[in-house]
């Protein structure tokens, strides 16, 4: 069984937009999966990562060292349990601590938002 879906957003305007979209969707006839929307910084709230099984991270705005998400790698490496699957956009995770990230695959595609 996978953990409860959770959306963690650090940007207040994007968090509000997500809540508004959830509210609009709730009034439709769609059968929605329950999801928690949290306004937080995962670097400060690693507890939000403890039960994560699958993580999609739109990482174009995260700080990076070249092609690697060094700070996010540390946060995920210290906060997520072994076996968590992480998908990133634009940058990669780095195995530079007591954690190991194994690349399962990659897809090269143009991202119209970042070029």
Z-matrix of the N, CA and C atoms (Angstrom, degrees):
N
C 1 1.448
C 2 1.526 1 109.05
N 3 1.314 2 116.32 1 131.48
C 4 1.457 3 120.75 2 178.51
C 5 1.525 4 110.44 3 -82.37
N 6 1.312 5 115.91 4 156.38
C 7 1.466 6 122.19 5 178.69
C 8 1.530 7 110.49 6 -67.23
N 9 1.308 8 115.17 7 162.82
C 10 1.467 9 122.73 8 176.16
C 11 1.531 10 109.55 9 -56.91
N 12 1.339 11 119.08 10 130.53
C 13 1.467 12 120.07 11 177.49
C 14 1.524 13 111.58 12 -60.49
N 15 1.336 14 114.97 13 140.20
C 16 1.458 15 120.70 14 -178.06
C 17 1.527 16 109.11 15 -142.68
N 18 1.309 17 115.95 16 133.47
C 19 1.469 18 122.32 17 175.42
C 20 1.512 19 106.30 18 -109.97
N 21 1.323 20 117.11 19 119.19
C 22 1.459 21 121.50 20 178.18
C 23 1.525 22 107.59 21 -111.00
N 24 1.317 23 115.26 22 123.85
C 25 1.459 24 121.13 23 -177.73
C 26 1.524 25 108.58 24 -130.83
N 27 1.330 26 116.10 25 136.79
C 28 1.460 27 120.77 26 179.59
C 29 1.528 28 111.91 27 -94.37
N 30 1.307 29 118.09 28 -23.13
C 31 1.466 30 122.52 29 -177.10
C 32 1.535 31 109.33 30 -88.99
N 33 1.340 32 117.48 31 114.99
C 34 1.467 33 119.82 32 -176.78
C 35 1.541 34 114.43 33 -54.24
N 36 1.319 35 118.37 34 -41.14
C 37 1.464 36 120.48 35 -179.17
C 38 1.524 37 111.54 36 -64.36
N 39 1.317 38 117.36 37 -38.41
C 40 1.470 39 120.27 38 178.17
C 41 1.527 40 110.79 39 -71.46
N 42 1.328 41 116.41 40 -34.68
C 43 1.464 42 120.37 41 176.34
C 44 1.534 43 109.89 42 -63.48
N 45 1.337 44 116.80 43 -46.13
C 46 1.471 45 120.50 44 177.89
C 47 1.525 46 111.01 45 -60.57
N 48 1.332 47 116.62 46 -41.68
C 49 1.464 48 120.45 47 179.50
C 50 1.524 49 111.00 48 -62.09
N 51 1.332 50 116.76 49 -38.90
C 52 1.461 51 120.83 50 178.15
C 53 1.526 52 110.87 51 -65.38
N 54 1.328 53 117.11 52 -43.00
C 55 1.464 54 120.80 53 178.25
C 56 1.528 55 111.42 54 -63.72
N 57 1.326 56 116.58 55 -40.04
C 58 1.463 57 120.67 56 177.68
C 59 1.525 58 110.92 57 -64.58
N 60 1.322 59 117.11 58 -42.08
C 61 1.465 60 120.75 59 178.34
C 62 1.523 61 110.70 60 -64.05
N 63 1.325 62 116.67 61 -40.44
C 64 1.466 63 120.70 62 177.55
C 65 1.523 64 110.36 63 -62.43
N 66 1.315 65 116.79 64 -42.17
C 67 1.462 66 121.69 65 179.48
C 68 1.530 67 111.00 66 -63.51
N 69 1.333 68 116.60 67 -44.92
C 70 1.470 69 120.22 68 178.00
C 71 1.522 70 110.71 69 -62.73
N 72 1.327 71 116.53 70 -42.32
C 73 1.467 72 120.16 71 -178.85
C 74 1.521 73 111.31 72 -65.71
N 75 1.331 74 116.84 73 -33.04
C 76 1.465 75 120.76 74 -178.95
C 77 1.525 76 111.41 75 -65.92
N 78 1.332 77 117.39 76 -24.76
C 79 1.463 78 119.96 77 179.45
C 80 1.527 79 112.01 78 -86.62
N 81 1.321 80 117.26 79 -4.50
C 82 1.466 81 120.87 80 178.43
C 83 1.522 82 109.05 81 -87.46
N 84 1.292 83 115.85 82 178.22
C 85 1.459 84 120.40 83 179.48
C 86 1.531 85 111.92 84 -89.87
N 87 1.329 86 116.72 85 5.27
C 88 1.462 87 120.81 86 -178.54
C 89 1.531 88 110.51 87 -67.90
N 90 1.310 89 115.18 88 143.69
C 91 1.461 90 121.22 89 175.73
C 92 1.521 91 107.23 90 -90.08
N 93 1.337 92 117.13 91 101.58
C 94 1.455 93 122.17 92 -172.51
C 95 1.518 94 112.30 93 -95.14
N 96 1.304 95 115.07 94 143.91
C 97 1.455 96 121.07 95 171.73
C 98 1.519 97 107.93 96 -76.67
N 99 1.321 98 118.61 97 141.57
C 100 1.468 99 118.92 98 177.79
C 101 1.531 100 109.81 99 -66.97
N 102 1.321 101 116.07 100 141.60
C 103 1.462 102 121.00 101 179.18
C 104 1.527 103 109.18 102 -146.99
N 105 1.315 104 116.16 103 139.01
C 106 1.456 105 121.63 104 175.86
C 107 1.521 106 108.67 105 -95.52
N 108 1.321 107 116.83 106 135.80
C 109 1.459 108 122.44 107 175.28
C 110 1.519 109 107.67 108 -110.04
N 111 1.329 110 116.53 109 122.34
C 112 1.457 111 121.70 110 -175.06
C 113 1.528 112 109.18 111 -123.40
N 114 1.325 113 115.93 112 130.54
C 115 1.464 114 121.66 113 173.98
C 116 1.517 115 106.53 114 -94.60
N 117 1.330 116 116.57 115 108.12
C 118 1.464 117 119.97 116 -175.78
C 119 1.519 118 110.07 117 -165.50
N 120 1.318 119 114.59 118 166.98
C 121 1.455 120 123.63 119 173.99
C 122 1.529 121 106.51 120 -106.72
N 123 1.329 122 118.25 121 113.62
C 124 1.472 123 120.36 122 -176.45
C 125 1.524 124 112.25 123 -63.94
N 126 1.336 125 117.37 124 -21.46
C 127 1.461 126 119.06 125 176.67
C 128 1.531 127 110.71 126 -67.82
N 129 1.316 128 116.29 127 -28.28
C 130 1.463 129 121.27 128 178.21
C 131 1.525 130 112.69 129 -97.65
N 132 1.329 131 117.07 130 -18.22
C 133 1.469 132 121.62 131 -176.02
C 134 1.537 133 110.47 132 -124.99
N 135 1.325 134 116.14 133 62.21
C 136 1.472 135 119.93 134 179.18
C 137 1.514 136 112.48 135 -60.52
N 138 1.347 137 117.37 136 -21.15
C 139 1.462 138 120.40 137 178.35
C 140 1.528 139 111.46 138 -58.83
N 141 1.331 140 117.41 139 -24.17
C 142 1.465 141 120.96 140 178.37
C 143 1.522 142 112.02 141 -71.40
N 144 1.326 143 116.90 142 -11.37
C 145 1.468 144 121.44 143 -176.36
C 146 1.529 145 113.30 144 -101.46
N 147 1.309 146 117.36 145 -13.12
C 148 1.470 147 121.04 146 -171.22
C 149 1.520 148 114.27 147 -56.79
N 150 1.323 149 118.26 148 -38.31
C 151 1.462 150 120.86 149 -176.14
C 152 1.524 151 113.55 150 -104.98
N 153 1.339 152 116.91 151 12.50
C 154 1.461 153 121.09 152 -177.75
C 155 1.534 154 110.09 153 -71.71
N 156 1.330 155 115.74 154 129.33
C 157 1.465 156 121.58 155 176.29
C 158 1.527 157 111.30 156 -102.25
N 159 1.337 158 116.13 157 -38.08
C 160 1.460 159 122.61 158 179.76
C 161 1.517 160 107.75 159 -135.00
N 162 1.331 161 116.77 160 131.24
C 163 1.467 162 121.22 161 -177.54
C 164 1.523 163 109.23 162 -130.28
N 165 1.332 164 115.37 163 126.96
C 166 1.456 165 120.71 164 171.05
C 167 1.515 166 106.50 165 -107.06
N 168 1.309 167 116.81 166 124.77
C 169 1.458 168 121.60 167 -175.92
C 170 1.522 169 109.39 168 -124.68
N 171 1.318 170 115.22 169 107.91
C 172 1.459 171 119.92 170 174.85
C 173 1.522 172 106.37 171 -78.29
N 174 1.305 173 115.62 172 92.54
C 175 1.466 174 122.43 173 -162.53
C 176 1.515 175 115.45 174 -97.52
N 177 1.313 176 119.22 175 16.96
C 178 1.460 177 119.63 176 -175.76
C 179 1.523 178 113.56 177 -66.20
N 180 1.343 179 118.17 178 -23.34
C 181 1.468 180 120.52 179 -177.31
C 182 1.528 181 113.31 180 -100.97
N 183 1.327 182 118.17 181 -1.07
C 184 1.464 183 120.66 182 179.91
C 185 1.518 184 110.45 183 -77.45
N 186 1.336 185 116.13 184 150.13
C 187 1.457 186 119.42 185 177.36
C 188 1.527 187 109.13 186 -64.52
N 189 1.327 188 115.34 187 142.53
C 190 1.461 189 120.04 188 -176.00
C 191 1.519 190 110.47 189 -141.87
N 192 1.316 191 114.87 190 156.17
C 193 1.458 192 123.19 191 171.80
C 194 1.518 193 105.79 192 -113.16
N 195 1.330 194 115.43 193 97.13
C 196 1.459 195 119.29 194 -173.87
C 197 1.517 196 109.23 195 64.21
N 198 1.346 197 116.92 196 -127.83
C 199 1.464 198 119.27 197 -178.44
C 200 1.538 199 113.41 198 -85.71
N 201 1.325 200 117.75 199 4.69
C 202 1.472 201 120.57 200 -172.91
C 203 1.528 202 113.27 201 -111.62
N 204 1.300 203 114.75 202 141.35
C 205 1.465 204 123.38 203 176.21
C 206 1.522 205 108.03 204 -91.69
N 207 1.330 206 116.84 205 79.62
C 208 1.462 207 120.18 206 -172.17
C 209 1.529 208 112.92 207 -66.08
N 210 1.329 209 119.02 208 -48.56
C 211 1.465 210 120.23 209 -178.92
C 212 1.529 211 110.98 210 -67.08
N 213 1.327 212 116.93 211 -43.28
C 214 1.467 213 120.19 212 178.89
C 215 1.525 214 110.69 213 -65.35
N 216 1.327 215 117.47 214 -35.40
C 217 1.467 216 121.13 215 177.30
C 218 1.525 217 110.08 216 -60.16
N 219 1.332 218 116.92 217 -43.94
C 220 1.455 219 120.15 218 178.99
C 221 1.532 220 110.47 219 -64.71
N 222 1.320 221 116.84 220 -44.92
C 223 1.471 222 120.51 221 179.93
C 224 1.521 223 110.78 222 -60.94
N 225 1.322 224 117.02 223 -47.62
C 226 1.470 225 120.36 224 179.01
C 227 1.525 226 110.72 225 -66.53
N 228 1.335 227 116.78 226 -42.64
C 229 1.464 228 120.52 227 -178.33
C 230 1.513 229 113.16 228 -61.49
N 231 1.333 230 116.95 229 -36.04
C 232 1.457 231 121.34 230 180.00
C 233 1.530 232 112.62 231 -88.88
N 234 1.337 233 117.18 232 -21.15
C 235 1.458 234 119.83 233 -173.78
C 236 1.513 235 116.51 234 -102.42
N 237 1.332 236 117.85 235 -27.14
C 238 1.469 237 120.67 236 -175.59
C 239 1.520 238 111.00 237 -97.12
N 240 1.329 239 114.97 238 152.87
C 241 1.461 240 119.35 239 178.40
C 242 1.533 241 110.22 240 -81.05
N 243 1.299 242 115.76 241 157.43
C 244 1.463 243 121.31 242 178.85
C 245 1.524 244 109.09 243 -60.11
N 246 1.317 245 116.02 244 135.96
C 247 1.457 246 121.28 245 179.43
C 248 1.516 247 114.09 246 99.14
N 249 1.335 248 117.66 247 -7.68
C 250 1.466 249 120.60 248 177.25
C 251 1.521 250 109.03 249 -63.11
N 252 1.316 251 116.74 250 136.25
C 253 1.461 252 122.33 251 176.98
C 254 1.517 253 108.39 252 -97.10
N 255 1.351 254 116.52 253 127.47
C 256 1.463 255 122.07 254 -178.21
C 257 1.521 256 108.92 255 -123.03
N 258 1.326 257 115.90 256 129.86
C 259 1.462 258 121.97 257 174.39
C 260 1.516 259 107.18 258 -113.16
N 261 1.331 260 117.18 259 127.89
C 262 1.458 261 121.66 260 178.52
C 263 1.524 262 109.39 261 -118.03
N 264 1.310 263 115.31 262 160.09
C 265 1.461 264 121.89 263 176.44
C 266 1.520 265 106.96 264 -118.42
N 267 1.296 266 117.06 265 129.22
C 268 1.459 267 124.24 266 171.21
C 269 1.525 268 114.75 267 85.37
N 270 1.310 269 119.51 268 -36.23
C 271 1.465 270 122.23 269 -177.41
C 272 1.527 271 109.55 270 -132.24
N 273 1.346 272 116.19 271 168.25
C 274 1.463 273 121.71 272 -176.96
C 275 1.525 274 110.92 273 -116.98
N 276 1.330 275 114.73 274 159.10
C 277 1.458 276 120.73 275 174.24
C 278 1.519 277 109.29 276 -82.42
N 279 1.316 278 116.07 277 154.87
C 280 1.456 279 122.83 278 -173.92
C 281 1.528 280 110.24 279 -121.26
N 282 1.318 281 116.47 280 129.55
C 283 1.473 282 122.03 281 177.02
C 284 1.521 283 108.72 282 -91.77
N 285 1.343 284 116.31 283 80.25
C 286 1.466 285 119.43 284 -177.02
C 287 1.527 286 112.19 285 -126.33
N 288 1.304 287 116.75 286 28.88
C 289 1.464 288 122.04 287 178.95
C 290 1.516 289 108.91 288 -147.97
N 291 1.312 290 117.09 289 -156.01
C 292 1.469 291 119.52 290 178.82
C 293 1.536 292 111.85 291 -80.17
N 294 1.327 293 117.58 292 25.94
C 295 1.459 294 123.07 293 178.71
C 296 1.512 295 108.74 294 -127.18
N 297 1.316 296 114.72 295 161.49
C 298 1.463 297 120.90 296 -178.88
C 299 1.517 298 108.77 297 -134.25
N 300 1.323 299 116.76 298 126.73
C 301 1.458 300 122.19 299 173.14
C 302 1.521 301 107.21 300 -109.23
N 303 1.305 302 116.93 301 126.82
C 304 1.462 303 122.20 302 177.46
C 305 1.515 304 108.99 303 -107.52
N 306 1.318 305 116.94 304 124.22
C 307 1.455 306 120.13 305 178.11
C 308 1.525 307 108.93 306 -74.00
N 309 1.303 308 115.56 307 122.38
C 310 1.465 309 121.09 308 178.65
C 311 1.520 310 109.68 309 -87.72
N 312 1.322 311 116.02 310 -33.36
C 313 1.448 312 120.74 311 179.90
C 314 1.511 313 110.48 312 -178.57
N 315 1.316 314 115.85 313 171.33
C 316 1.457 315 120.18 314 176.56
C 317 1.518 316 108.91 315 -149.95
N 318 1.301 317 114.89 316 156.26
C 319 1.462 318 122.08 317 178.50
C 320 1.521 319 106.93 318 -130.83
N 321 1.296 320 116.64 319 124.84
C 322 1.464 321 121.36 320 175.54
C 323 1.522 322 107.63 321 -89.17
N 324 1.332 323 115.78 322 125.78
C 325 1.469 324 120.30 323 178.65
C 326 1.526 325 108.39 324 -154.41
N 327 1.293 326 115.69 325 154.58
C 328 1.457 327 120.85 326 177.94
C 329 1.531 328 108.57 327 -80.18
N 330 1.312 329 115.88 328 135.11
C 331 1.461 330 122.06 329 177.71
C 332 1.518 331 106.84 330 -109.47
N 333 1.310 332 117.34 331 110.50
C 334 1.462 333 120.62 332 -175.74
C 335 1.518 334 113.06 333 -65.15
N 336 1.336 335 117.84 334 -18.09
C 337 1.459 336 120.15 335 179.77
C 338 1.528 337 112.93 336 -81.02
N 339 1.323 338 117.87 337 -26.13
C 340 1.461 339 120.15 338 -177.72
C 341 1.527 340 112.91 339 -122.98
N 342 1.297 341 118.05 340 -4.52
C 343 1.465 342 121.14 341 177.91
C 344 1.496 343 114.20 342 95.87
